[in-house]
């Protein structure tokens, strides 16, 4: 049910869980997705490609305050760790 003063807001979601806070514009949510490594911008097609299962959720709700900084990109390490050396 829409209440007076409700506005559209956008949020990056991953597996039905929020990854970023609500944003006032779709462009801000796109920036969150790119910063989190869950989307890529194709300048030739002028399109954003979001990695499945991530998505941009849209909702009506109270206005969102000024845009805070985007989330930190996820750091993934695929390097094998060396086993600890055993001193005899």
C-alpha positions as CSV (number, residue, x, y, z in Angstrom):
1,X,0.0,0.0,0.0
2,X,1.5,3.3,-1.1
3,X,1.7,6.0,1.5
4,X,2.0,9.8,0.9
5,X,5.6,10.7,0.5
6,X,6.7,7.3,-0.7
7,X,9.2,7.3,-3.6
8,X,10.9,4.7,-5.8
9,X,14.2,3.3,-4.4
10,X,16.6,0.7,-5.6
11,X,18.9,-1.9,-3.9
12,X,21.4,-4.5,-5.0
13,X,20.3,-8.0,-4.0
14,X,22.1,-11.4,-4.0
15,X,20.2,-14.6,-3.4
16,X,17.2,-12.6,-2.0
17,X,19.5,-10.8,0.5
18,X,20.5,-7.1,0.4
19,X,24.1,-6.4,-0.6
20,X,23.8,-2.6,-0.5
21,X,21.5,0.0,1.1
22,X,18.5,1.5,-0.6
23,X,19.6,4.1,-3.2
24,X,17.5,7.0,-4.6
25,X,18.3,6.4,-8.2
26,X,18.8,3.4,-10.4
27,X,22.2,4.7,-11.5
28,X,23.4,4.6,-7.9
29,X,22.3,1.0,-7.6
30,X,24.1,0.2,-10.9
31,X,27.3,1.8,-9.4
32,X,26.9,-0.4,-6.3
33,X,26.6,-3.5,-8.5
34,X,29.7,-2.6,-10.5
35,X,31.7,-1.8,-7.4
36,X,30.7,-5.1,-5.8
37,X,31.9,-7.0,-8.9
38,X,28.3,-8.2,-9.7
39,X,27.8,-6.3,-12.9
40,X,29.6,-5.1,-16.0
41,X,28.8,-2.0,-18.1
42,X,28.9,-2.5,-21.9
43,X,29.7,0.9,-23.4
44,X,28.9,-0.3,-27.0
45,X,25.4,-1.4,-26.1
46,X,24.9,1.2,-23.3
47,X,23.7,-1.7,-21.1
48,X,24.4,-3.1,-17.7
49,X,24.8,-6.8,-17.3
50,X,24.1,-8.1,-13.8
51,X,25.6,-11.5,-12.8
52,X,23.0,-14.1,-11.9
53,X,21.8,-14.5,-9.0
54,X,22.3,-10.8,-8.3
55,X,19.5,-8.4,-9.2
56,X,18.4,-4.8,-8.7
57,X,15.3,-4.6,-6.5
58,X,12.8,-1.7,-6.9
59,X,10.5,-0.7,-4.1
60,X,8.3,2.1,-2.9
61,X,9.3,3.5,0.5
62,X,10.4,6.5,2.4
63,X,12.9,8.8,0.7
64,X,16.6,7.7,0.9
65,X,19.1,10.1,2.4
66,X,22.2,11.3,0.5
67,X,24.2,8.5,-1.1
68,X,26.8,6.9,1.2
69,X,29.8,5.3,-0.2
70,X,29.4,2.1,-2.2
71,X,30.2,-1.3,-0.7
72,X,33.7,-2.6,-0.8
73,X,34.4,-5.0,-3.7
74,X,34.5,-8.6,-2.6
75,X,38.1,-9.8,-2.4
76,X,38.5,-13.3,-3.6
77,X,41.8,-15.2,-3.4
78,X,42.3,-18.4,-5.5
79,X,45.9,-18.8,-4.4
80,X,46.8,-22.0,-2.6
81,X,48.2,-21.5,0.8
82,X,51.5,-23.1,1.6
83,X,51.4,-25.6,4.4
84,X,53.1,-24.5,7.6
85,X,56.6,-25.8,7.8
86,X,57.2,-28.3,10.6
87,X,60.3,-27.8,12.7
88,X,61.7,-31.0,14.1
